[in-house]
Amino acid sequence: MTPTELRVGSTYRVRVPRGESPAKYVTGRADADLMFFQMALEHGNGLSEDFDITLTSVSEVLAGEPAVTGIKVVDTTHVSTPLAPQVAAALGLAPGVEYIVEGVLKDARSGAPVRVLTEETLTVPASWLHPTE
């Protein structure tokens, strides 16, 4: 699809084209680069899965090509939450520092991982987008 056909707020299917190397879109931003390297590894084995993205910007450029930014909803066990200042103090951590706790969410009784929905913001080439079916 071309950027002129794309609309902010609309949802599209992202499909990595055959023969495409997602690693060529490495940006220098660690979070984005990790996503492209994961896609490259999966796609290299023919395992890359299509996913939906809801667009928040259609005027991006990635590796000199038209690109879009959007939100992808993912099912994950990974959580990240701020640590309350009172809890940080009770743990003996330095005051005046904002802390974040990251890890795997588990059921306290069974120890089984608990899956939650979260959003990821990512930028992909516009040519990877297709209408949702």
Buried (B, 14 or more C-beta within 10 A) or exposed (E): BEBEEBEEEBBBBBBBEEEBEBBEBBEEEEEBBEBBBEBBEBBEEEEBEEBEBBBBEBEBEBEEBBBBBBBBEEEEEEBEEEBEBEEBEEEEEEEEEEBEEEEEEEEEEEEEEEEEEEEBEBBBBBBBBEEEE
